[in-house]
């Protein structure tokens, strides 16, 4: 299960680097004046955290492309996709990158240091959740419920309701690849308004720089987590 999650993470991460090169001139647009969707020649996108989507730029102008790779998209995962789809792919990359960063820390910490559950959860980290399920099934159920709750609130913040999504995604002009899901038009991928320490920069340039740093750390973590999982699956031993 963990291996599948990380594989999906890498796919989601790679897909966020692609440009959107073709757009219908009659695509549905978000009016800056009214905030409503209407059919006009060309699109007007809202400015979010200093970013205004530009379909002519690599990855619609989202941060994350740095030297030496630059505009890296050798497989063209999102070629010809509209901005809405590029945003959805970036949302997947940011989310999986955050999960991978937590996973890497967990692997490095929980194998040598495991004071919980009376020290009964030991061995390779790949087996820890199974051990927890056997030792403390109530805690395992609480953990699953907590993750589901967090995902529910993430969906409420970032996504439109399924009915509204279907209505907009089935419009021929919208060129959507999905029907039941659609990010809110004024939602910035990954910005869940969760900032208890007040670390989010208010300056657009500083925000873009921080976003790029988070993306790079998340990309590295996805590769590292995959390496850790595969190593333990092959050796059946702890990392160190």
CORUR-V487554 format. One line per field, one symbol per residue. burial: b if it has 16 or more other C-alpha atoms within 10 Angstrom, else e. A space follows every 50 residues. Layout:
burial=???
This chain:
burial=eebeebebbbebbbbbbbbbbebeeebbbbbeeeeeeeeeeebbbbeebe bebbbeebbbbbbbbeeeeeebbeeebbbbbbbbbbbbbbbbbbbbbbbb bebbeebeebbeeeeeeeeebbbbbbebeebbeeeeeeebeeeeeeeeee eeeebeebbbeeeebbebbeeebbbbeebbbbbbbebbbbbeeeeeeeee eeeeeebbebbbebbbebbebbbbbbebbebbeeeeebbe
